[in-house]
Amino acid sequence: MLRSAARLADIEPFHVVELLTRARQLEAEGHDIIHMEIGEPDFPTPAPIANAAVDAIKSGKTLYTQAFGLPELRAAISDFYRQRYGVTVPAARIAVTNGASGALNLAFACLADPGSEWLLADPGYPCNRHILRTYEGRPQSIAVGPNSNFQPTPTQVSAAWNELTAGLLVASPANPTGTLLTLPEIAALAEVCRKNNGHFLVDEIYHGLTYETNATTACAAGDDIWVINSFSKYFQMTGWRLGWMVIPEAFVRDVEKLAQNLVLCPSTPAQYAALAAFLPETIAILEERRAEFRRRRDFLAPALEAIGFHITARPEGAFYLYCDCSALAADSFTLARDLLEKTGVAATPGLDFGSNAPEKHIRFAYTTSVDRLAEAVERLRRYFGR
């Protein structure tokens, strides 16, 4: 009997996407849905970026590029590291990818031997462990919580490391919590990986969307660290599917061979669009929008806590509030479905983010206007009788 590969048994559906599908169905039936479930900025791609894509298409710039992307875009990303972080990252070590997911696919295709184990924070972005499993690696969860600001500590990583462990993947700012790692914390985690002859990967796709402090890139902690970023979140190019990865020099050629075979190259029009992402006029637009995200966070967090949600993570970046809902409901998955069907408020249950008390947690994304957030809060108040 024909069947799928055995690895598919370990790959779960992305529940937030299925929740979004149901929300779209309800909208088609005429219901007013407030979307707080999906990790996507509600702003359109800034006009300078969109205009650059149109100009590229009109001028016939639609053919394949090099596997690692346009040399001028790689150079622009290198300049961005120098200007924003004061860090030198050679363009030769930068690969433009099909989104951050494409970068992680290339990284694990390069590094994950069958049966190798990789340490990941729980809660964490679900697709990371499923991409790893696709390449026959084995995700091993590190339960993180309020005591470490929902980030793994060197002590935890050292305790979890065994003879099968190949590396560690962290995110800063993290999804679903929005918490940050400081540069000393990143450096300490990198040192644990070095002592164990393991790889260290850092997901920085929410860089730029921080509020009290600017995040520091892991590139400043060593040139042996794999760093993944994206044009999706801060640059608001989600549907363009474009990201990048900073690769340790020893692995550049291996990743290039994989890119040549697996994807040929990233989208050419999207790359020409991204050249405009670093223009001063674009950055000015993005910084205004960052201020708006902060305004939304500062409105929503106390409003949710007044209802009875408990925010145990410090939301320093991204655009999420990860809430303990155990005082309001026994199971966050049932609660999320109920809220969608009865109030039209779409949120993401903790089930998507791992096995560390998922039933107690729910994530709200503040990716809609303050007026809509206020309407969502009012609906939640009525639902809970508050």
PyMOL commands that set and color helices and strands:
alter all, ss='L'
color gray80, all
select helices_A, chain A and resi 6-10+15-28+47-58+71-85+91-93+99-111+126-134+146-148+154-160+183-195+218-221+238-240+249-262+268-278+280-307+332-343+350-353+358-360+370-384
alter helices_A, ss='H'
color red, helices_A
select strands_A, chain A and resi 34-35+94-97+117-122+138-143+165-171+199-203+226-230+243-246+310-311+320-324+345-346+348-349+361-365
alter strands_A, ss='S'
color yellow, strands_A
deselect
rebuild
show_as cartoon
